[in-house]
Amino acid sequence: MVVTGQKQKQTIAVSLVNKTALAKRCLLGVNFFVETNRLEAFVAVYFIVMKGWSEYRIGIISIVMNFAGIISQIPAGDFLDKTSYKKTTTIFAILVAAVTTACVGWTSNFWVVLTAKATEGIAAATFMPALMSLLFGICLTAEEIPNYVGKTEVWNKVGSVLFTLGCGLIAYILYPNIESIFYLLGAGGIMAALFVALIPSSAIDSNRARQLNKKEAVGEDDENPIKPFKDSGLNPKIMPLHALLGDKQVLAFAASTFLYHLANAGITPLISQYIAIGNNRTSMVFVSAALLIFYLFQGITAQLMRTVIEKVSTKTLLIYAHIFLIVRCTMILSMIQWWDNKKYALTATQALEGIAAGIYDTMLPIAAGQLIHDSGRFGLTYSIMLTTWRIGHGVSVFLGEYIVHAMSYQVAFLTHGGLVIISLMWLIAFVRFAHSLV
């Protein structure tokens, strides 16, 4: 009887490991195909160069898309902490984003595009924290999480490189009929949804997905699906909403995330537009090259982060990300001011943003997990960070486009460079990480 019991336990353990391995492979596939704003620069250049839109219109679309994501981000994170239907939610959100991405290819009506991008903002606000919750729920131990976050980032950037390369080839070969770019990204979304569907539901632990220690989950049966919970005080181990929103370190890092993306998000669209001036046919090729360099270096950095995360503190790594952006902005301003043939050099500066993004994007979910470890509020905390990311992103793009429209590219890049310095000062002065994931 004892031997039989041991064999049953071994069989269950092997089955769990196999399901987890399959789930991890599927999650890598999801991250390879999923569209996380890969074509924002393409959309901007496509409408400005090919359709004659003003930079001001592009800024409006960006800020409306991000505003739609902002108002839905925190409710989405709260919902993901409470629901056991994480797979279904993720699939639906990814498919909606795929349709809205592709629709740019068949219409240039401003109001239709605006509505589609607003819908895409809501969908992205759901599937981005959902994918990270799935990752936390699939990893069997806390020690696995930092390494696997880095691995999914690498796969996402490999997919970005290949999709961007495909978009560049389509733009050059099929010019001026380049709408297929957007259909390619829509097809990627469908493939991502398929990979989510292939993840075994039994491989997802809902307690780990929301960063709640299983031993602290009151009244839950390991053999039954996790049921949604409410902040009713019945489970004192789950951090109440008001406590989370009043946590000074959560708020400090949220403000830091806002400042970082306010400083940085608008730079790549501006560079893409600047190097596109003068030649419609090669404009999209230069945009592809700029994005390829960005994603390539972001992927390389994410791969390196897998070995660095456990050796260097979170705050130090985030400081390095800021330093790379300061160097980048300085180089851009110098090139615009003193170089004549600067398109290639400006394109090359994307390497610095790729390094910075590789650091920051990898560390964001890890930092969120450190701030609220064992609170059961990972989905909501990560959504708060994504909300401030979106606010900063939308305002940054709008601000950059407005300054270009009202003044010049030089003033816009100078403004973004100054904001990076402010963001770095805030990070050093106010942000603290008291816990680790382990």
C-alpha positions as CSV (number, residue, x, y, z in Angstrom):
1,M,0.0,0.0,0.0
2,V,2.8,2.4,0.9
3,V,4.6,1.5,-2.4
4,T,1.4,2.1,-4.4
5,G,0.9,5.4,-2.7
6,Q,4.4,6.5,-3.6
7,K,4.0,5.4,-7.2
8,Q,0.8,7.4,-7.4
9,K,2.5,10.5,-6.0
10,Q,5.4,10.0,-8.5
11,T,2.9,9.6,-11.4
12,I,1.1,12.8,-10.3
13,A,4.5,14.7,-10.0
14,V,5.6,13.5,-13.4
15,S,2.3,14.5,-15.0
16,L,2.5,18.0,-13.4
17,V,6.0,18.5,-14.7
18,N,5.0,17.4,-18.2
19,K,2.0,19.7,-18.2
20,T,4.1,22.6,-16.9
21,A,6.7,22.0,-19.6
22,L,4.0,22.0,-22.3
23,A,2.5,25.1,-20.8
24,K,5.8,26.9,-20.8
25,R,6.5,26.0,-24.5
26,C,3.0,27.3,-25.4
27,L,3.6,30.5,-23.5
28,L,6.8,31.1,-25.4
29,G,4.8,30.6,-28.6
30,V,2.2,33.2,-27.4
31,N,4.9,35.7,-26.7
32,F,6.5,35.1,-30.1
33,F,3.3,35.9,-32.0
34,V,1.5,38.4,-29.7
35,E,1.3,42.0,-30.8
36,T,2.2,44.4,-28.0
37,N,2.2,47.7,-30.0
38,R,4.8,46.5,-32.4
39,L,3.5,48.6,-35.3
40,E,2.9,51.9,-33.6
41,A,5.7,53.5,-35.6
42,F,4.5,51.9,-38.8
43,V,1.0,53.2,-38.2
44,A,2.3,56.7,-37.7
45,V,4.5,56.7,-40.8
46,Y,1.8,55.0,-42.9
47,F,-0.8,57.6,-42.2
48,I,1.5,60.6,-42.3
49,V,3.5,59.6,-45.4
50,M,1.0,57.5,-47.4
51,K,-2.3,59.1,-46.3
52,G,-1.3,62.6,-45.7
53,W,-2.4,62.8,-42.1
54,S,-0.9,65.4,-39.7
55,E,1.3,64.5,-36.8
56,Y,-1.4,66.1,-34.6
57,R,-3.9,63.4,-35.7
58,I,-1.5,60.6,-34.9
59,G,-1.0,62.1,-31.4
60,I,-4.8,62.1,-30.9
61,I,-5.1,58.5,-31.9
62,S,-2.2,57.5,-29.6
63,I,-3.6,59.3,-26.6
64,V,-7.2,58.0,-27.1
65,M,-5.9,54.4,-27.5
66,N,-3.9,54.8,-24.3
67,F,-6.7,56.5,-22.4
68,A,-9.0,53.6,-23.3
69,G,-6.4,51.2,-21.9
70,I,-5.9,53.3,-18.8
71,I,-9.6,53.3,-17.8
72,S,-9.8,49.5,-18.3
73,Q,-6.4,48.5,-17.0
74,I,-7.0,48.4,-13.2
75,P,-10.5,46.8,-13.5
76,A,-8.9,44.2,-15.8
77,G,-6.1,43.4,-13.3
78,D,-8.6,43.2,-10.5
79,F,-10.7,40.8,-12.6
80,L,-7.7,38.6,-13.4
81,D,-6.9,38.3,-9.7
82,K,-10.4,37.0,-9.0
83,T,-11.2,34.8,-12.0
84,S,-10.2,31.2,-12.8
85,Y,-11.0,31.8,-16.5
86,K,-7.6,33.4,-17.3
87,K,-7.1,31.4,-20.5
88,T,-10.5,32.4,-22.0
89,T,-10.0,36.0,-21.1
90,T,-6.6,36.1,-22.7
91,I,-7.8,34.4,-25.9
92,F,-10.7,36.8,-26.4
93,A,-8.5,39.9,-25.7
94,I,-5.8,38.8,-28.1
95,L,-8.3,38.1,-30.9
96,V,-9.9,41.5,-30.5
97,A,-6.5,43.1,-30.7
98,A,-5.7,41.1,-33.8
99,V,-8.8,42.4,-35.6
100,T,-8.3,46.0,-34.6
101,T,-4.6,45.8,-35.8
102,A,-5.6,44.4,-39.2
103,C,-8.5,46.9,-39.8
104,V,-6.0,49.7,-40.4
105,G,-5.2,48.0,-43.7
106,W,-8.7,48.4,-45.1
107,T,-9.7,51.9,-43.9
108,S,-8.1,55.3,-43.5
109,N,-11.3,56.9,-42.1
110,F,-10.1,58.8,-39.0
111,W,-13.1,58.0,-36.8
112,V,-13.0,54.3,-37.7
113,V,-9.3,54.1,-37.0
114,L,-9.8,56.0,-33.7
115,T,-12.5,53.6,-32.6
116,A,-10.5,50.5,-33.5
117,K,-7.4,51.7,-31.7
118,A,-9.5,52.6,-28.6
119,T,-10.8,49.1,-28.7
120,E,-7.3,47.7,-29.1
121,G,-6.2,49.7,-26.1
122,I,-8.9,48.0,-23.9
123,A,-7.9,44.5,-25.3
124,A,-4.2,45.1,-24.7
125,A,-5.0,46.3,-21.2
126,T,-6.4,42.9,-20.6
127,F,-4.1,40.5,-22.3
128,M,-0.8,42.0,-21.1
129,P,-1.4,41.4,-17.4
130,A,-3.2,38.2,-18.2
131,L,-0.1,36.8,-20.0
132,M,2.1,37.7,-17.0
133,S,-0.4,36.2,-14.6
134,L,-0.4,33.0,-16.6
135,L,3.4,33.0,-16.4
136,F,3.4,33.3,-12.6
137,G,0.7,30.6,-12.4
138,I,2.6,28.2,-14.6
139,C,6.0,28.5,-12.9
140,L,6.2,25.9,-10.1
141,T,8.6,27.9,-7.8
142,A,9.4,31.6,-7.2
143,E,13.0,30.9,-8.3
144,E,11.9,30.1,-11.8
145,I,10.0,33.4,-12.4
146,P,12.8,35.9,-13.1
147,N,14.6,33.6,-15.5
148,Y,11.3,32.7,-17.3
149,V,10.2,36.4,-17.5
150,G,13.5,37.0,-19.3
151,K,13.0,34.0,-21.6
152,T,9.5,35.2,-22.7
153,E,10.9,38.6,-23.4
154,V,13.5,37.1,-25.6
155,W,10.9,35.2,-27.6
156,N,8.7,38.2,-27.9
157,K,11.6,40.2,-29.3
158,V,12.6,37.4,-31.7
159,G,9.1,37.5,-33.0
160,S,9.2,41.3,-33.2
161,V,12.4,41.1,-35.2
162,L,11.0,38.6,-37.7
163,F,7.6,40.4,-38.0
164,T,9.3,43.8,-38.5
165,L,11.6,42.3,-41.1
166,G,8.6,40.9,-42.9
167,C,6.9,44.3,-42.7
168,G,9.9,46.0,-44.2
169,L,10.1,43.6,-47.1
170,I,6.3,44.0,-47.8
171,A,6.7,47.8,-47.7
172,Y,9.6,47.8,-50.2
173,I,8.4,45.0,-52.6
174,L,4.6,45.9,-52.7
175,Y,4.9,49.7,-52.5
176,P,2.6,51.6,-52.6
177,N,0.1,48.9,-51.7
178,I,1.6,48.1,-48.3
179,E,-1.6,47.3,-46.4
180,S,-0.5,43.7,-46.1
181,I,1.7,44.8,-43.2
182,F,-1.3,45.1,-40.9
183,Y,-2.8,41.8,-42.1
184,L,0.5,40.1,-41.1
185,L,0.3,41.4,-37.6
186,G,-3.4,40.4,-37.4
187,A,-2.5,36.8,-38.4
188,G,0.2,36.8,-35.6
189,G,-2.5,37.6,-33.1
190,I,-4.6,34.6,-34.2
191,M,-1.6,32.3,-33.8
192,A,-1.0,33.8,-30.3
193,A,-4.6,33.0,-29.3
194,L,-4.1,29.4,-30.6
195,F,-1.1,28.9,-28.4
196,V,-2.9,30.2,-25.4
197,A,-5.7,27.6,-26.1
198,L,-3.1,24.9,-26.1
199,I,-1.9,25.6,-22.5
200,P,-3.3,22.9,-20.2
201,S,-5.7,24.5,-17.8
202,S,-4.5,22.2,-15.0
203,A,-1.0,23.6,-15.3
204,I,-2.1,27.0,-14.1
205,D,-2.2,27.6,-10.4
206,S,-4.5,30.5,-9.7
207,N,-2.9,31.3,-6.3
208,R,0.6,31.6,-7.8
209,A,-0.9,33.6,-10.7
210,R,-2.0,36.3,-8.3
211,Q,1.1,36.0,-6.0
212,L,-0.7,34.5,-3.1
213,N,1.2,31.9,-1.0
214,K,-0.8,28.6,-1.2
215,K,-0.4,28.1,2.5
216,E,-2.0,31.5,3.2
217,A,-5.1,30.8,1.0
218,V,-7.8,30.2,3.5
219,G,-10.4,27.5,2.7
220,E,-9.3,26.6,-0.8
221,D,-9.0,23.0,-1.9
222,D,-6.0,22.1,-4.1
223,E,-8.0,19.6,-6.1
224,N,-10.8,22.0,-7.1
225,P,-10.6,25.0,-9.4
226,I,-9.8,28.3,-7.6
227,K,-13.0,30.3,-7.0
228,P,-13.2,34.0,-7.4
229,F,-12.8,35.9,-4.1
230,K,-14.0,39.2,-2.8
231,D,-12.4,41.8,-0.5
232,S,-14.8,40.9,2.2
233,G,-12.4,40.4,5.0
234,L,-13.0,36.6,5.0
235,N,-9.4,36.1,3.9
236,P,-7.2,38.5,5.9
237,K,-4.1,37.4,4.0
238,I,-5.3,39.0,0.7
239,M,-4.3,42.7,0.6
240,P,-7.4,44.9,0.6
241,L,-7.7,47.3,-2.4
242,H,-7.5,50.4,-0.2
243,A,-4.3,49.1,1.4
244,L,-2.7,48.4,-2.0
245,L,-3.6,51.9,-3.4
246,G,-2.3,53.5,-0.2
247,D,1.1,51.6,-0.3
248,K,3.7,54.3,-0.6
249,Q,6.2,52.1,-2.5
250,V,3.6,50.9,-5.0
251,L,2.7,54.5,-5.6
252,A,6.3,55.7,-5.9
253,F,7.2,53.0,-8.4
254,A,4.0,53.7,-10.3
255,A,5.0,57.4,-10.6
256,S,8.5,56.3,-11.7
257,T,7.0,54.1,-14.4
258,F,4.9,57.0,-15.6
259,L,7.9,59.3,-15.8
260,Y,10.1,56.8,-17.6
261,H,7.6,56.2,-20.4
262,L,6.7,59.9,-20.5
263,A,10.3,60.6,-21.2
264,N,10.9,57.7,-23.6
265,A,7.8,56.5,-25.5
266,G,7.6,59.4,-27.9
267,I,11.2,59.2,-29.2
268,T,10.9,56.2,-31.5
269,P,7.8,57.5,-33.4
270,L,9.6,60.9,-33.8
271,I,12.8,59.2,-35.1
272,S,10.8,57.1,-37.5
273,Q,9.0,60.2,-38.9
274,Y,12.2,62.2,-39.1
275,I,14.1,59.6,-41.1
276,A,11.1,59.0,-43.3
277,I,11.0,62.6,-44.6
278,G,11.9,63.0,-48.2
279,N,11.4,59.5,-49.7
280,N,8.1,57.7,-49.5
281,R,9.4,54.3,-50.9
282,T,12.3,53.9,-48.6
283,S,10.6,55.5,-45.6
284,M,8.9,52.3,-44.4
285,V,12.2,50.5,-45.0
286,F,14.0,52.9,-42.7
287,V,11.3,52.5,-40.1
288,S,11.7,48.7,-40.3
289,A,15.4,49.0,-39.9
290,A,14.9,51.3,-36.8
291,L,12.5,48.8,-35.2
292,L,14.7,45.8,-36.2
293,I,17.7,47.3,-34.4
294,F,15.5,48.2,-31.4
295,Y,14.0,44.7,-31.1
296,L,17.3,42.9,-31.7
297,F,19.1,44.7,-28.9
298,Q,16.1,44.4,-26.6
299,G,16.1,40.7,-27.2
300,I,19.8,40.4,-26.6
301,T,19.5,42.4,-23.4
302,A,16.5,40.4,-22.2
303,Q,18.6,37.2,-22.7
304,L,21.5,38.7,-20.7
305,M,19.1,39.8,-18.0
306,R,18.3,36.1,-17.2
307,T,21.8,35.8,-15.7
308,V,22.0,39.3,-14.2
309,I,18.7,39.6,-12.4
310,E,19.8,37.5,-9.3
311,K,23.2,39.3,-9.1
312,V,22.2,43.0,-9.4
313,S,19.5,44.8,-7.5
314,T,16.3,45.8,-9.2
315,K,16.8,49.5,-8.5
316,T,20.4,49.4,-9.9
317,L,19.2,47.8,-13.2
318,L,16.4,50.4,-13.6
319,I,19.0,53.2,-13.1
320,Y,21.1,51.6,-15.9
321,A,18.0,51.7,-18.2
322,H,17.7,55.5,-17.6
323,I,21.4,56.1,-18.2
324,F,21.2,54.4,-21.7
325,L,18.3,56.7,-22.5
326,I,20.2,59.9,-21.5
327,V,23.1,58.9,-23.7
328,R,20.6,58.2,-26.6
329,C,18.9,61.5,-26.4
330,T,22.3,63.3,-26.3
331,M,23.4,61.5,-29.4
332,I,20.2,62.2,-31.3
333,L,20.4,65.9,-30.5
334,S,24.0,66.1,-31.6
335,M,23.3,64.3,-34.9
336,I,20.4,66.4,-35.8
337,Q,22.3,69.6,-35.0
338,W,25.7,68.8,-36.7
339,W,25.5,65.8,-39.0
340,D,24.4,66.1,-42.7
341,N,23.7,62.5,-43.7
342,K,22.2,61.3,-40.4
343,K,19.5,58.8,-41.3
344,Y,21.7,55.8,-40.8
345,A,23.2,57.2,-37.6
346,L,19.8,58.0,-36.1
347,T,18.6,54.6,-37.0
348,A,21.6,53.1,-35.1
349,T,20.6,54.9,-31.9
350,Q,17.7,52.5,-31.6
351,A,20.2,50.1,-30.1
352,L,20.4,52.2,-27.0
353,E,16.7,52.2,-26.6
354,G,16.6,48.5,-27.2
355,I,19.1,48.0,-24.3
356,A,17.1,50.3,-22.0
357,A,13.8,48.6,-22.9
358,G,15.3,45.2,-22.5
359,I,16.1,46.1,-18.9
360,Y,13.0,47.9,-18.0
361,D,10.4,45.6,-19.6
362,T,12.0,42.6,-18.1
363,M,12.2,44.1,-14.6
364,L,8.7,45.6,-14.5
365,P,6.7,42.5,-13.6
366,I,9.5,41.3,-11.3
367,A,9.5,44.7,-9.5
368,A,5.7,44.5,-9.2
369,G,6.0,41.1,-7.7
370,Q,8.6,42.3,-5.2
371,L,6.4,45.2,-4.1
372,I,3.5,43.0,-3.1
373,H,5.0,39.5,-2.6
374,D,2.4,37.0,-1.0
375,S,-0.4,39.6,-1.0
376,G,-2.6,37.9,-3.6
377,R,-2.6,41.2,-5.6
378,F,-0.1,40.7,-8.4
379,G,-2.6,41.1,-11.3
380,L,-3.9,44.4,-9.8
381,T,-0.4,45.7,-8.9
382,Y,1.0,44.9,-12.4
383,S,-2.1,46.5,-13.9
384,I,-1.4,49.7,-11.9
385,M,2.1,49.8,-13.3
386,L,0.8,49.2,-16.9
387,T,-1.8,52.0,-16.3
388,T,0.9,54.5,-15.4
389,W,3.0,53.1,-18.4
390,R,0.0,53.8,-20.7
391,I,-0.6,57.3,-19.3
392,G,3.1,58.1,-19.8
393,H,3.2,56.5,-23.2
394,G,0.1,58.3,-24.5
395,V,1.1,61.7,-23.2
396,S,4.7,61.2,-24.4
397,V,3.6,60.5,-28.0
398,F,1.1,63.3,-28.0
399,L,3.6,65.7,-26.4
400,G,6.3,64.9,-29.0
401,E,3.9,65.3,-31.9
402,Y,2.6,68.5,-30.6
403,I,6.0,70.0,-30.0
404,V,7.1,69.0,-33.6
405,H,3.9,70.5,-35.0
406,A,4.3,73.7,-33.0
407,M,8.1,74.1,-32.9
408,S,10.6,71.5,-34.2
409,Y,12.1,68.0,-33.9
410,Q,15.1,69.4,-32.0
411,V,12.9,70.9,-29.3
412,A,10.9,67.7,-29.0
413,F,14.0,65.5,-28.5
414,L,15.5,68.1,-26.0
415,T,12.2,67.9,-24.0
416,H,12.3,64.1,-23.9
417,G,15.9,64.1,-22.8
418,G,15.1,66.5,-19.9
419,L,12.3,64.2,-18.9
420,V,14.6,61.2,-18.7
421,I,16.8,63.1,-16.2
422,I,13.7,64.0,-14.1
423,S,12.6,60.3,-14.2
424,L,16.1,59.2,-13.0
425,M,16.1,61.6,-10.1
426,W,12.7,60.4,-8.9
427,L,13.8,56.8,-9.1
428,I,16.9,57.4,-7.1
429,A,15.2,59.5,-4.5
430,F,11.9,57.8,-3.8
431,V,11.7,54.2,-5.1
432,R,12.5,51.3,-2.7
433,F,12.2,47.5,-3.1
434,A,11.9,45.8,0.2
435,H,11.2,42.2,-0.9
436,S,12.4,39.6,-3.4
437,L,10.3,37.0,-5.2
438,V,12.0,34.1,-3.6
